[in-house]
């Protein structure tokens, strides 16, 4: 059981998304969707390139190199970024990337999921460049247009009304305020922006906001707001573009990068990031922190006897049952295979032991239905807590791993607490 590496296996990603794996920008794998983003036909053409740097705009190359080095050395966490790249014809394209560090043939490498945003970016730039606001509004612009005074609608075009689910622009104009169609978490910022525009403190504000349609469904808008004179009074004109699909795609990619696709709990990389933050907070605030390393006993025998589908169902039931038995702020992640880590913020070693024993008993009494059969299983759990002798993720999970090994050696289906080598001060 290896618990020290923060690498994870390459993601299985839909063919519609570009996917490339490289080491120091030398391509190791590329799917056809990635090739299509840059005007190539197949991923093999990408692999023939001496370096992926040729696909990155010159002014972005130093940034890309720095980001790669910092992520691969652990100075920065993988994340979502936007870069200007070059296609096969040398034309600039804008891409959204979701990067992560993966194990490729026994060595760490960079995996990048790529989505071409060129069309969306071009539309937003057209918004910024457009000065023929009212004529486009009257002529039925595909962009939503609204004029309001302290959020009381004075004018809107049909495109804006359609975005919010109104079949007639007059139906939206009959509303006393557009604030009910803005998510409440954005109200304070909306009022601040409104006052700044009317007071002449800023000439234009570009932002994104979460809205609610007339049927209460959610939409996301890219908004460009500026002050205008309306019938002799100061008002605010808003140009809106619906970016719901783009926003949902970004959320979907971020979810895939952070959650295990089978069990819907954190994957190893994401849990490591959260554990690092919890560890730092606990040390700074001198508060307790514990973790459980949990292994499903005899999991290979379950797969061999009932099939891999049954093994997947057991993993799903375990994860769901574990979440139901723990607190909302506890963090559960799949560490690898049938191993899971449960992070318990604000929890001392003795309390963590009680939680582990409750989980151990609950899992032993769980019957997992698979077809016409029911599968029972047990778990072994190693428990460790932050102490003067344990001050890092590697030490904390490593100590729990030693305890887990002891639980397995003693006969499985039980809890073992890591030996405390120094008195805990937290």
Buried (B, 14 or more C-beta within 10 A) or exposed (E): EEBEEBBBEBBEBEEEBBBBBBBEBEBBBBBBBBBBBBBBEBBEBBBEBEEBBEBBBEEBBEBBBEBBEEBBEEEBBBBEBEBBBBBEEEEEBBBBBBBBBBBBEEEEBBBBBBBBBBEBBEBBEEBEEEEEBBEBBEEEBEBBBBBBBEBEBBBBBBBBBBBBBBEEBEEBBEBEEBBEBBBEEBEEEBEEBBEBBBEEEEEEBEEEBBBBBBEEEEBBBBBBBBBBEBEEEEBBBBBBBBBBEBBEBBEEBBEBBBBBEEBBBBBBBBBBBBBBEBBEEBBEEEBBBBBBBBBBBBBEEBBEEBEEEBBBBBBBBBBEBBBEBBEEEBBBBBBBEBBBBBBBBBBBBEBBBEBBBEBBBBBBEBEBEBEEEEBEBBBBBBBBBBBEEBEEBBBBBBBBBBBBBBBBEEEBBBBBBBEBEEEBEB
